[in-house]
Amino acid sequence: MANEHNNGGVSIVIPAYREEHNIEAAIDSAVGAAAAVTPDYEIIVIDDGSPDKTGEFARLKAGANPKIRVAANAVNCGFGYSFARGVKMAVKDYITVFPGDNDMSAQSLKELIAGRGGADLIITYMRKTDKRSLLRLMLSRMFVA
């Protein structure tokens, strides 16, 4: 998966709301994927005003790893706002998002990070085709080679 154009660090933004049962695994997945590809990464967790222990668990992870930073919205502002806040905090050359519910595979994130520098844009897509409707599957086949 090595790519001669893989230069520049990556910031991984993890927006999270009410994810106390998933946030630690999401952070571990993101760290594992990033560290497997590059030493130049950071994880930015945005606790989106969670009423549970999402932020507390994220801060525990950050306390154990200097590559992890955590910010908290005072109230729930939504995914877009939280992602934008993480982007503003990012200091690396490349920025991507990883879900706080850990619903993206670490392997997909690893492949995404490994592809940086080799294209103008790299985006994720859903591989869980069993969760797609028949119409969605047919449309995907028509437009994705």
LUMMAR-326837 format. One line per field, with one value per atom (N, C-alpha, C): x, y, z; residue in one letter; residue number from 1; atom name. Coordinates in Angstrom, 2 decimals, always signed. Layout:
N
X <- X; ...
Y <- Y; ...
Z <- Z; ...
res <- A; ...
n <- NUM; ...
atom <- CA; ...
***
This chain:
145
X <- +0.83; +0.00; +0.87; +2.17; +3.05; +2.85; +2.91; +2.71; +3.82; +4.60; +5.74; +5.31; +4.05; +3.56; +3.03; +3.14; +2.63; +3.49; +3.24; +3.96; +2.96; +3.31; +2.39; +1.59; +1.39; +0.65; -0.84; -1.54; -2.99; -3.65; -4.68; -5.53; -6.81; -7.16; -8.38; -9.35; -10.45; -11.46; -12.53; -12.82; -13.84; -14.95; -16.02; -17.17; -17.93; -18.37; -19.05; -20.15; -21.30; -22.42; -23.03; -23.06; -23.63; -22.99; -21.68; -20.94; -20.06; -20.51; -19.69; -19.34; -20.17; -19.92; -19.04; -18.79; -18.05; -16.80; -16.70; -15.65; -14.25; -14.04; -12.70; -12.28; -13.19; -12.89; -12.66; -13.43; -13.25; -11.87; -11.48; -10.16; -9.07; -9.20; -8.21; -8.12; -9.25; -9.25; -8.52; -8.81; -8.18; -6.69; -6.29; -4.86; -4.16; -4.74; -4.13; -3.96; -4.98; -4.92; -3.87; -3.88; -2.93; -1.50; -1.26; +0.09; +0.67; -0.19; +0.28; +0.81; +0.41; +0.78; +1.80; +1.67; +2.55; +2.70; +3.86; +4.00; +3.47; +3.16; +2.75; +1.23; +0.58; -0.88; -1.31; -2.56; -3.20; -4.66; -5.21; -6.62; -7.28; -8.36; -9.10; -10.52; -10.85; -12.19; -13.01; -14.18; -15.10; -16.31; -16.41; -17.58; -18.68; -19.71; -20.77; -21.85; -21.43; -22.39; -23.04; -22.33; -22.90; -23.28; -24.49; -24.90; -24.32; -23.67; -23.10; -21.59; -20.85; -19.42; -18.51; -19.05; -18.26; -17.00; -17.17; -16.03; -15.04; -15.55; -14.69; -13.80; -14.40; -13.63; -12.62; -13.01; -12.08; -10.90; -11.18; -10.10; -9.15; -9.66; -8.78; -7.81; -8.32; -7.46; -6.43; -6.86; -5.95; -4.86; -5.20; -4.22; -3.11; -3.41; -2.44; -1.69; -2.12; -1.51; -1.48; -0.30; -0.19; -0.66; -0.90; -1.39; -2.91; -3.56; -5.02; -5.37; -6.26; -6.79; -8.30; -8.89; -10.34; -10.87; -11.95; -12.68; -14.14; -14.86; -16.27; -17.14; -18.21; -19.23; -20.09; -20.47; -21.30; -22.67; -23.18; -24.47; -24.31; -25.26; -25.22; -25.41; -24.42; -24.45; -24.57; -24.47; -24.60; -23.26; -23.34; -22.16; -21.35; -22.03; -21.34; -20.56; -21.19; -20.52; -19.32; -19.51; -18.42; -17.27; -17.57; -16.50; -15.77; -16.52; -15.89; -15.00; -15.45; -14.63; -13.33; -13.42; -12.22; -11.28; -11.84; -11.03; -10.27; -10.92; -10.26; -9.13; -9.25; -8.21; -7.05; -7.29; -6.30; -5.05; -3.90; -2.63; -1.87; -2.38; -1.69; -2.13; -1.40; -1.66; -2.96; -3.32; -4.52; -5.48; -6.76; -7.80; -8.85; -9.26; -10.35; -11.23; -12.33; -13.26; -13.40; -13.60; -13.83; -15.00; -15.99; -17.19; -16.94; -17.53; -17.42; -18.08; -18.97; -19.61; -18.79; -17.61; -16.69; -17.31; -18.14; -18.87; -18.12; -16.86; -16.03; -14.90; -14.53; -13.47; -12.12; -11.30; -9.95; -9.17; -9.45; -8.77; -9.11; -10.37; -10.76; -10.03; -9.94; -9.22; -7.74; -7.18; -5.77; -5.52; -6.39; -6.27; -6.42; -7.34; -7.54; -6.28; -5.70; -4.50; -3.33; -3.21; -2.12; -2.22; -3.42; -3.62; -3.36; -3.12; -2.94; -1.73; -1.84; -0.75; -0.76; -1.47; -1.49; -2.67; -3.54; -4.72; -5.15; -5.94; -6.44; -7.49; -8.25; -9.32; -9.45; -9.53; -9.77; -10.94; -11.99; -13.17; -13.51; -14.27; -14.68; -15.98; -16.27; -17.54; -17.95; -19.21; -19.74; -19.49; -18.86; -18.64; -19.70; -20.48; -21.49; -22.71; -22.55; -23.61; -24.85; -24.72; -25.90; -26.88; -26.44; -27.31; -27.94; -27.64; -28.18; -29.46; -30.36; -31.59; -31.27; -32.19; -31.99; -31.79; -32.58; -32.43; -31.03; -30.55; -29.22; -28.14; -28.28; -27.32; -27.29; -28.47; -28.53; -27.92; -28.22; -27.64; -26.13; -25.64; -24.20; -23.54; -24.14; -23.57; -23.53; -24.51; -24.56; -23.48; -23.12; -22.23; -20.84; -20.61; -19.30; -18.76; -17.64; -17.06; -16.26
Y <- -1.19; +0.00; +1.26; +1.09; +2.27; +3.08; +4.36; +5.29; +6.31; +6.45; +7.37; +8.81; +9.12; +10.49; +10.71; +9.71; +9.82; +10.77; +12.04; +12.97; +13.91; +14.45; +15.32; +14.54; +15.14; +14.50; +14.50; +13.75; +13.65; +13.94; +14.76; +15.04; +14.24; +13.48; +12.68; +13.28; +13.81; +14.44; +13.40; +13.26; +12.31; +13.08; +13.45; +14.06; +12.96; +13.27; +12.24; +12.84; +12.21; +12.60; +11.35; +11.29; +10.15; +8.83; +8.80; +7.61; +7.03; +7.12; +6.62; +5.13; +4.38; +2.95; +2.65; +3.66; +3.45; +4.30; +5.41; +6.39; +5.84; +5.05; +4.51; +3.59; +2.75; +1.86; +2.67; +3.74; +4.59; +5.24; +5.76; +6.38; +5.34; +4.17; +3.10; +2.70; +2.61; +2.26; +3.32; +4.59; +5.68; +5.73; +5.59; +5.59; +4.42; +3.24; +2.07; +2.21; +2.72; +2.89; +3.92; +5.05; +6.12; +5.69; +5.11; +4.72; +3.64; +2.83; +1.79; +2.38; +3.62; +4.23; +5.35; +6.14; +7.30; +7.65; +8.16; +8.65; +10.07; +10.71; +12.12; +12.24; +12.08; +12.16; +12.78; +13.22; +13.68; +13.24; +13.03; +12.67; +13.83; +14.35; +15.45; +14.96; +14.79; +14.33; +15.56; +15.69; +16.76; +16.12; +16.34; +15.88; +16.90; +16.49; +17.42; +17.61; +18.04; +18.33; +17.09; +15.98; +14.71; +14.78; +14.28; +14.25; +13.04; +12.14; +10.95; +11.14; +10.07; +10.14; +10.11; +10.46; +10.47; +11.31; +12.55; +13.45; +12.97; +12.45; +11.94; +10.81; +9.86; +8.74; +9.20; +10.16; +10.70; +11.41; +12.16; +12.86; +11.87; +10.75; +9.72; +9.21; +8.97; +8.53; +9.61; +10.87; +11.97; +12.10; +11.83; +11.90; +10.87; +9.79; +8.72; +8.81; +9.71; +9.81; +11.27; +11.86; +13.28; +13.60; +12.59; +12.83; +13.01; +12.86; +12.99; +14.27; +15.05; +16.26; +16.15; +16.76; +16.70; +18.11; +18.42; +19.68; +19.31; +20.15; +19.86; +21.05; +20.81; +21.83; +21.91; +23.11; +23.29; +22.65; +22.68; +22.06; +21.28; +20.41; +19.64; +20.57; +20.61; +21.51; +20.75; +19.44; +18.64; +18.23; +17.23; +16.65; +17.68; +18.44; +19.39; +20.43; +21.00; +22.00; +21.38; +20.19; +19.53; +19.19; +18.71; +18.42; +19.71; +20.78; +22.06; +22.56; +22.39; +22.80; +22.00; +20.72; +19.88; +20.29; +20.65; +21.10; +22.37; +23.28; +24.52; +24.24; +23.19; +22.82; +22.05; +21.47; +20.60; +21.38; +20.72; +21.34; +20.54; +19.42; +18.58; +18.95; +18.43; +18.76; +18.16; +17.00; +16.30; +16.13; +16.20; +16.10; +15.10; +14.23; +13.31; +13.18; +12.51; +12.31; +10.81; +10.49; +9.11; +9.15; +8.29; +8.38; +7.96; +8.73; +8.44; +7.15; +6.62; +5.35; +4.16; +4.45; +3.41; +2.58; +3.22; +2.52; +2.49; +2.86; +2.77; +1.81; +0.97; +0.01; +0.71; +0.24; +0.79; +0.54; -0.57; -0.86; +0.19; +0.60; +1.65; +2.95; +3.30; +4.52; +4.39; +3.24; +3.00; +3.19; +2.64; +2.78; +4.24; +4.93; +6.34; +7.14; +6.92; +7.64; +7.29; +6.03; +5.59; +6.24; +6.59; +7.18; +8.67; +9.31; +10.77; +11.14; +12.27; +12.76; +12.23; +11.14; +10.55; +10.98; +11.83; +12.29; +13.64; +14.36; +15.64; +15.47; +14.38; +14.15; +12.66; +12.31; +10.93; +10.95; +10.20; +10.18; +8.75; +8.61; +7.28; +6.88; +5.62; +5.12; +3.93; +3.59; +2.51; +1.16; +0.27; -1.09; -2.05; -1.63; -2.49; -2.56; -3.23; -3.26; -3.99; -4.81; -5.52; -4.56; -3.35; -2.36; -1.41; -1.63; -0.77; -1.36; -0.47; -0.92; -1.43; -2.17; -2.69; -1.54; -0.47; +0.69; +1.28; +1.42; +1.99; +1.11; -0.20; -1.12; -0.98; -0.88; -0.74; +0.59; +1.67; +2.96; +2.95; +2.30; +2.21; +1.48; +0.39; -0.38; +0.44; +1.32; +2.14; +3.21; +3.76; +4.91; +4.62; +3.46; +3.12; +1.93; +2.12; +1.03; +0.09
Z <- +0.00; +0.00; +0.00; +0.00; +0.03; -1.24; -1.07; -2.18; -2.11; -3.17; -3.14; -2.91; -3.08; -2.88; -1.46; -0.60; +0.77; +1.58; +1.48; +2.33; +2.95; +4.06; +4.78; +5.78; +6.92; +8.00; +7.76; +8.58; +8.46; +9.81; +9.75; +10.90; +10.74; +11.76; +11.73; +12.73; +12.23; +13.08; +13.40; +14.69; +15.14; +15.86; +15.13; +15.80; +16.56; +17.76; +18.55; +19.41; +19.38; +20.23; +20.83; +22.13; +22.86; +22.42; +22.42; +21.97; +23.07; +24.32; +25.42; +25.28; +24.58; +24.41; +23.19; +22.37; +21.12; +20.97; +21.68; +21.40; +21.61; +22.64; +22.87; +21.73; +21.26; +20.14; +18.86; +18.67; +17.49; +17.51; +18.66; +18.78; +18.55; +19.15; +18.96; +17.49; +16.80; +15.37; +14.56; +14.84; +14.10; +14.36; +15.62; +15.96; +15.29; +15.36; +14.75; +13.25; +12.59; +11.13; +10.76; +11.44; +11.13; +11.41; +12.58; +12.98; +12.07; +11.46; +10.55; +9.24; +8.94; +7.67; +7.83; +8.88; +9.05; +10.53; +10.91; +12.28; +12.44; +11.31; +11.30; +11.23; +12.37; +12.42; +13.73; +13.75; +14.98; +14.93; +16.10; +16.24; +16.98; +16.42; +17.04; +17.30; +18.56; +18.95; +19.33; +18.73; +19.09; +19.77; +21.07; +21.82; +21.57; +20.89; +20.46; +21.53; +22.71; +23.77; +24.35; +24.34; +24.82; +26.29; +26.62; +28.03; +28.78; +28.06; +28.68; +28.92; +28.96; +29.28; +28.05; +26.89; +25.66; +25.84; +26.26; +26.42; +27.47; +28.56; +29.64; +29.13; +28.41; +27.89; +26.84; +26.00; +25.00; +25.68; +26.74; +27.45; +28.13; +28.59; +29.15; +28.09; +26.89; +25.78; +25.45; +25.43; +25.11; +26.17; +27.41; +28.48; +28.33; +27.63; +27.44; +26.11; +25.23; +23.89; +23.47; +23.35; +22.99; +21.57; +20.75; +19.39; +19.35; +20.50; +20.58; +21.31; +20.69; +21.33; +21.38; +22.40; +22.58; +22.80; +22.13; +22.36; +22.56; +23.28; +23.55; +23.22; +22.50; +22.28; +23.54; +23.93; +25.13; +24.97; +23.74; +23.42; +22.13; +21.83; +20.60; +19.41; +18.54; +17.37; +16.06; +16.09; +14.89; +14.30; +13.43; +12.81; +12.02; +11.16; +10.30; +11.08; +12.09; +12.93; +13.63; +14.17; +14.90; +13.98; +12.78; +11.82; +11.45; +11.17; +10.82; +11.96; +13.18; +14.33; +14.36; +14.10; +14.06; +12.94; +11.79; +10.66; +11.04; +11.73; +12.17; +13.15; +13.92; +14.89; +14.24; +13.08; +12.44; +12.03; +12.19; +11.82; +10.76; +10.35; +9.37; +7.96; +6.97; +5.57; +5.04; +5.53; +5.07; +6.23; +5.92; +6.95; +6.47; +7.38; +7.09; +8.33; +8.16; +9.27; +9.54; +10.81; +11.22; +12.19; +12.03; +12.87; +14.32; +15.23; +16.65; +17.07; +16.22; +16.54; +16.04; +15.48; +15.00; +13.88; +13.06; +12.00; +10.67; +10.67; +9.48; +9.82; +8.90; +9.22; +9.30; +10.21; +10.33; +9.04; +8.37; +7.11; +6.05; +5.98; +5.03; +5.33; +6.61; +6.99; +6.65; +6.89; +6.56; +5.06; +4.23; +2.78; +2.36; +2.99; +2.69; +3.01; +4.18; +4.58; +3.66; +3.31; +2.43; +1.04; +0.62; -0.71; -0.78; +0.35; +0.34; -0.49; -1.15; -1.97; -3.39; -3.63; -4.95; -5.80; -5.23; -5.94; -5.37; -6.15; -5.66; -4.57; -4.63; -3.68; -3.41; -2.15; -1.76; -0.80; -1.12; -0.25; +0.12; +1.17; +1.61; +0.92; +0.97; +0.47; +1.32; +1.27; +2.10; +1.44; +2.17; +1.67; +2.19; +3.13; +3.73; +2.82; +1.70; +0.70; +1.18; +2.22; +2.72; +3.39; +3.70; +4.33; +3.31; +2.04; +0.99; +0.41; +0.01; -0.63; -2.04; -2.63; -3.98; -4.96; -4.83; -5.71; -5.57; -4.35; -4.11; -4.73; -4.62; -5.21; -6.73; -7.36; -8.81; -9.26; -8.56; -8.90; -8.74; -7.71; -7.50; -8.65; -9.10; -10.21; -11.50; -11.69; -12.90; -12.92; -11.76; -11.73; -11.20; -10.65; -10.11; -10.88; -11.47; -12.26; -11.40
res <- M; M; M; A; A; A; N; N; N; E; E; E; H; H; H; N; N; N; N; N; N; G; G; G; G; G; G; V; V; V; S; S; S; I; I; I; V; V; V; I; I; I; P; P; P; A; A; A; Y; Y; Y; R; R; R; E; E; E; E; E; E; H; H; H; N; N; N; I; I; I; E; E; E; A; A; A; A; A; A; I; I; I; D; D; D; S; S; S; A; A; A; V; V; V; G; G; G; A; A; A; A; A; A; A; A; A; A; A; A; V; V; V; T; T; T; P; P; P; D; D; D; Y; Y; Y; E; E; E; I; I; I; I; I; I; V; V; V; I; I; I; D; D; D; D; D; D; G; G; G; S; S; S; P; P; P; D; D; D; K; K; K; T; T; T; G; G; G; E; E; E; F; F; F; A; A; A; R; R; R; L; L; L; K; K; K; A; A; A; G; G; G; A; A; A; N; N; N; P; P; P; K; K; K; I; I; I; R; R; R; V; V; V; A; A; A; A; A; A; N; N; N; A; A; A; V; V; V; N; N; N; C; C; C; G; G; G; F; F; F; G; G; G; Y; Y; Y; S; S; S; F; F; F; A; A; A; R; R; R; G; G; G; V; V; V; K; K; K; M; M; M; A; A; A; V; V; V; K; K; K; D; D; D; Y; Y; Y; I; I; I; T; T; T; V; V; V; F; F; F; P; P; P; G; G; G; D; D; D; N; N; N; D; D; D; M; M; M; S; S; S; A; A; A; Q; Q; Q; S; S; S; L; L; L; K; K; K; E; E; E; L; L; L; I; I; I; A; A; A; G; G; G; R; R; R; G; G; G; G; G; G; A; A; A; D; D; D; L; L; L; I; I; I; I; I; I; T; T; T; Y; Y; Y; M; M; M; R; R; R; K; K; K; T; T; T; D; D; D; K; K; K; R; R; R; S; S; S; L; L; L; L; L; L; R; R; R; L; L; L; M; M; M; L; L; L; S; S; S; R; R; R; M; M; M; F; F; F; V; V; V; A; A; A
n <- 1; 1; 1; 2; 2; 2; 3; 3; 3; 4; 4; 4; 5; 5; 5; 6; 6; 6; 7; 7; 7; 8; 8; 8; 9; 9; 9; 10; 10; 10; 11; 11; 11; 12; 12; 12; 13; 13; 13; 14; 14; 14; 15; 15; 15; 16; 16; 16; 17; 17; 17; 18; 18; 18; 19; 19; 19; 20; 20; 20; 21; 21; 21; 22; 22; 22; 23; 23; 23; 24; 24; 24; 25; 25; 25; 26; 26; 26; 27; 27; 27; 28; 28; 28; 29; 29; 29; 30; 30; 30; 31; 31; 31; 32; 32; 32; 33; 33; 33; 34; 34; 34; 35; 35; 35; 36; 36; 36; 37; 37; 37; 38; 38; 38; 39; 39; 39; 40; 40; 40; 41; 41; 41; 42; 42; 42; 43; 43; 43; 44; 44; 44; 45; 45; 45; 46; 46; 46; 47; 47; 47; 48; 48; 48; 49; 49; 49; 50; 50; 50; 51; 51; 51; 52; 52; 52; 53; 53; 53; 54; 54; 54; 55; 55; 55; 56; 56; 56; 57; 57; 57; 58; 58; 58; 59; 59; 59; 60; 60; 60; 61; 61; 61; 62; 62; 62; 63; 63; 63; 64; 64; 64; 65; 65; 65; 66; 66; 66; 67; 67; 67; 68; 68; 68; 69; 69; 69; 70; 70; 70; 71; 71; 71; 72; 72; 72; 73; 73; 73; 74; 74; 74; 75; 75; 75; 76; 76; 76; 77; 77; 77; 78; 78; 78; 79; 79; 79; 80; 80; 80; 81; 81; 81; 82; 82; 82; 83; 83; 83; 84; 84; 84; 85; 85; 85; 86; 86; 86; 87; 87; 87; 88; 88; 88; 89; 89; 89; 90; 90; 90; 91; 91; 91; 92; 92; 92; 93; 93; 93; 94; 94; 94; 95; 95; 95; 96; 96; 96; 97; 97; 97; 98; 98; 98; 99; 99; 99; 100; 100; 100; 101; 101; 101; 102; 102; 102; 103; 103; 103; 104; 104; 104; 105; 105; 105; 106; 106; 106; 107; 107; 107; 108; 108; 108; 109; 109; 109; 110; 110; 110; 111; 111; 111; 112; 112; 112; 113; 113; 113; 114; 114; 114; 115; 115; 115; 116; 116; 116; 117; 117; 117; 118; 118; 118; 119; 119; 119; 120; 120; 120; 121; 121; 121; 122; 122; 122; 123; 123; 123; 124; 124; 124; 125; 125; 125; 126; 126; 126; 127; 127; 127; 128; 128; 128; 129; 129; 129; 130; 130; 130; 131; 131; 131; 132; 132; 132; 133; 133; 133; 134; 134; 134; 135; 135; 135; 136; 136; 136; 137; 137; 137; 138; 138; 138; 139; 139; 139; 140; 140; 140; 141; 141; 141; 142; 142; 142; 143; 143; 143; 144; 144; 144; 145; 145; 145
atom <- N; CA; C; N; CA; C; N; CA; C; N; CA; C; N; CA; C; N; CA; C; N; CA; C; N; CA; C; N; CA; C; N; CA; C; N; CA; C; N; CA; C; N; CA; C; N; CA; C; N; CA; C; N; CA; C; N; CA; C; N; CA; C; N; CA; C; N; CA; C; N; CA; C; N; CA; C; N; CA; C; N; CA; C; N; CA; C; N; CA; C; N; CA; C; N; CA; C; N; CA; C; N; CA; C; N; CA; C; N; CA; C; N; CA; C; N; CA; C; N; CA; C; N; CA; C; N; CA; C; N; CA; C; N; CA; C; N; CA; C; N; CA; C; N; CA; C; N; CA; C; N; CA; C; N; CA; C; N; CA; C; N; CA; C; N; CA; C; N; CA; C; N; CA; C; N; CA; C; N; CA; C; N; CA; C; N; CA; C; N; CA; C; N; CA; C; N; CA; C; N; CA; C; N; CA; C; N; CA; C; N; CA; C; N; CA; C; N; CA; C; N; CA; C; N; CA; C; N; CA; C; N; CA; C; N; CA; C; N; CA; C; N; CA; C; N; CA; C; N; CA; C; N; CA; C; N; CA; C; N; CA; C; N; CA; C; N; CA; C; N; CA; C; N; CA; C; N; CA; C; N; CA; C; N; CA; C; N; CA; C; N; CA; C; N; CA; C; N; CA; C; N; CA; C; N; CA; C; N; CA; C; N; CA; C; N; CA; C; N; CA; C; N; CA; C; N; CA; C; N; CA; C; N; CA; C; N; CA; C; N; CA; C; N; CA; C; N; CA; C; N; CA; C; N; CA; C; N; CA; C; N; CA; C; N; CA; C; N; CA; C; N; CA; C; N; CA; C; N; CA; C; N; CA; C; N; CA; C; N; CA; C; N; CA; C; N; CA; C; N; CA; C; N; CA; C; N; CA; C; N; CA; C; N; CA; C; N; CA; C; N; CA; C; N; CA; C; N; CA; C; N; CA; C; N; CA; C; N; CA; C; N; CA; C; N; CA; C; N; CA; C; N; CA; C; N; CA; C; N; CA; C; N; CA; C; N; CA; C; N; CA; C; N; CA; C; N; CA; C; N; CA; C; N; CA; C; N; CA; C; N; CA; C; N; CA; C; N; CA; C; N; CA; C; N; CA; C
***
